[in-house]
Amino acid sequence: MNPEQFQQALADHGINLNDAQMKQFADYYDLLVATNEHVNLTRITEKKEVYLKHFYDSITGAFAEPKLMNDDLNLCDIGAGAGFPSIPLKIAFPQLKVTIVDSLNKRITFLQELVTKLGLSAVTLVHDRAETFSDKKSTHREQYDVVTARAVARLSVLSELCLPAAKVGGEFIAYKASAAAEEIQQGGTAIKKLGGQIRQTAKLELPGTDEERNIIVIDKVSATPKKFPRRPGLPNKKPIQ
C-alpha cells in the first residue's frame, strides 16, 4: 500500500486526509525508519508495509467505533511502542486528546521527538508500566473515554492492563489478529470481573492481503474492583480465570 493507496482506502471509509495530514504520515515514516536503525521499534520498515500494517491498521479502530472520527474524546493507548494505534488516529482525527503509556524510555524519547516533529498538540507521554499506570492509587484510574491496545498480549491479560484506565461508560478497543474468537472465549471471565462487556467484534482484512484483523470493542459497564490491576508481571504470569 503506497501513500496514495492509503489515502484512497481511508477515503473509501469516509476518512479524508488532507495534504498536511499526508505530510505528517510521510514524516512519521521517515523518523520511524531512521530511529529504528539504532532503537528497536518495529520489524516492519518497508514503506508499503508500514503504510498498510501500521498506519492503515491503526486507523481501522475508527471503522468499529465511528465516535473516534469526530467526538472530543480522551484516548489512552497502553503499550503503544512506536505510537500505534494512537498517533495515526491522532493525525487522522486531530480533535482526540491522547495519552500514551509505554514502559520503555527509549520509545517514549522517540515519541517525544515524533510529536514535536509532527506538531501534534494534546498528546501526553507517560513512562510507566500498565499495571501501575491505573492502579488504585493512580490519578489516571477510570479517567479515559477510550483505551486502546494493539498486539500487546492475550485478551485476558490486556483487559486487566487496560480496563482499569477506562471510565465507566467508556470503552476499551483491542486490536487483534485472527485468534480473536479463541481469545474472546478465554478472556470472557476476566472482562466481566474487570467491569467490561463485549459490545462487538469487527472483522476485516487488510486491503490486498488475506490477513485478518479483529477490532474488539468492550464497554466499561461497571467500576473495576480495586484489587485490579495486580502488581507488575502478575497479569501475564497468572491471567484472570
N, C-alpha and C positions, 0 to 999 in steps of 0.2 A: 504494500500500500504506500504509494508516494504521497507527498503533501496534498496534491490536487485531488487524488482519490479519497484521501482522509477528509478533506473539506466537503467533497460531494457526498460521501457516505453519511456524514453527520447532517448535511442539508436534507437528505432523504428522510431523516427523522425529525425534521423541523428545527434543527440546531444550525444556525447560520453564523459562521465565523467570519469576521471582517479581516482586512489586511493586517491591522495592528495585532490581532489575536494570532493570525498565522505567523507573523514575525516572532511573537513570543514563543510559539511552539518550535520554530526554527532555532531560536536562541537557546531554548531548553535543550534541544537535541545536541547542539554544539557543545554546550557546557557539560552535559551528561557524558558525552564521549571523551572529551578532554580530561575531565576529572577521573573517569573510570580507568585511565591509564595508570593512575597511582593510588586510587581508592576503589576497592571492590564494591561497586554499586549495582551492577547488572551484568548478566551473561549475554544479554541481547544488545548488540551495538550497531548492527547493520541498519541503515536509515529506514528502509521499508518495514523492517521488523519492529523497530521502535515505534514508528507511527501506528502500526497495527496492534502490536501486543502490549504496548504500554499506553500510548496516548488514546487511541480509539477505545481500547479495552477499558480504560479508566472511566471514560465518559458514558459507557453503557449503563452505569448505575442510574443515570437520568432517564433511560428508557423505562426502567422499572419503577422509578419514583420521580414523576414529572415535576414535583414541587421543587426539586433541585434547580430547575431551569429559571424560575422566576421569584421564588419566595426568599425573603431575608432570613436565612437560616444560619444558626451556629453549628458548624460541622466540625467534628473531631475525627482525625484519622490516626488510628492506632497502629504503630509499627509500619510507618509509611515508607521506610527505606529511602529510595531516591525521589519520593514525592508522589507515589501512586497509591490510590487514585486521586488524592486531594488537589494536587497542583493542576493537572489537566482540567479537573472540574472547576477550579477557581478561575483559570484562564477563560474557559467557555462561559462561565456564569459568574461574572465579577462581583455580584451582589452578595455572594456567600462570604461569611466570616469563618475563617479556617484556623483550627489549632492542630498542629502536627506533633505527634509524640513518637520519639524513637529512642532506643536505649544506647545507640552508638553515637558518640560525639562527632566522629568523622562525617557521619551522614548529616547530622544537624549543621555542621560547618558548611557542607556542600549546599544544603537547603537555604541557609542564610545568604550565601553568595547568589544562589539562583533567584531568590525572592527579590534581592536588590537589583540584580541584572534585568529581571523582567518588569520591575517597577510595580510589584504587587503590593496592595495595601490590605489591612485587616487580615494578616497572616501572623500567627503566633507559633513559635517553635519551642518545644519543651523536650529537654534531655531527661528522660525518666524511663523506668520500667512500667509497663502497662499495669502490673499488679499494685504498684504504689501510687500511680497517677490518679486513680479514682478509688482509693481505699476509704475507709470510714472517717479518716481524719482529713481527707483532701477537700479543698475548696472546688475542685473540678467534678466532684461526685454528683451525678444526676443533674448536670448543667447544660447538656447539649441536645439540640433538636435532632441531629443525625450523627451517628457514629459509623465510620466506615473501616473496613479492614479487607485487605486483598492478599490472598495466598500466604497467610501467616501461619496458620495452624488448623487442626481439625475444628469443626464447628462447636463441639462440646467444650473445647479449650477456648476458642475465640470468644464464645458467648460470655465466659467468665471474665475475660480481659476487657470486653467492650460494653456489655450491657450496663455495668455499674456507672459508666460515664453518661449514658443516655437518660434524659429526664423522663419522668412518667408522662406519657402522651407523645414522646419522641419515638425514634426508631433506630435500629441497627441494620445496616446494609452490608451483607457479607458477599464478597466476590469469590466465587468458587469455580473450579473446573468441572469435569464430568462426573466426579464422585459425589455430587450433591445429594442424590436420593439416599445413598447409604449413610452419608454424614448426618442428614436430617433425622433419619431413623435413630442413629446412635446418640445424637445430641438433643433429642426432644425433651428428655427429662431435665437436663441441665438448663435449657432455655426456659422451661416452666419454673424451675426453682429460682431462677435469677430475675423473674418478673417479666419474661418475654413471651410472645405468642407469634408464631409464624403467620404472616398475612398472605404472602405469595412467593413463588419462585418463578422468575422469568428466565426461560431457556432461550439461548440464541447461539448462532455460530459466527465466528469471526469471518468477515467477508473474504471470499476467495479461498477459504480453507474448510476443512471438516472439523475444526477444533471447536468443541462445545464449551460454552460458558453458562454459568448459572448465577443469577443475581437473587439472593435470598433476602427478602425484606421482613424484618422481625419487629413487631410493635412492642414498645415498652408499656405494658398494661398495669404493672404494679411495682412498687419500690423494691429494689434489690436488698435482700437481708444483709445486715451489717457485717456478717462474717465473710462475705464475698466482696472483692476477690481475696483469695487466700495469699499467703506470703509468696514472694518471688520463687518461681520454679515449680511450685506445688501444682498449679492448674495443669501444667503439661505432664508432670510426673503421675499425678492421680486425678484424671478428669472426673468431673461430677458424674455419678451414675444415676 
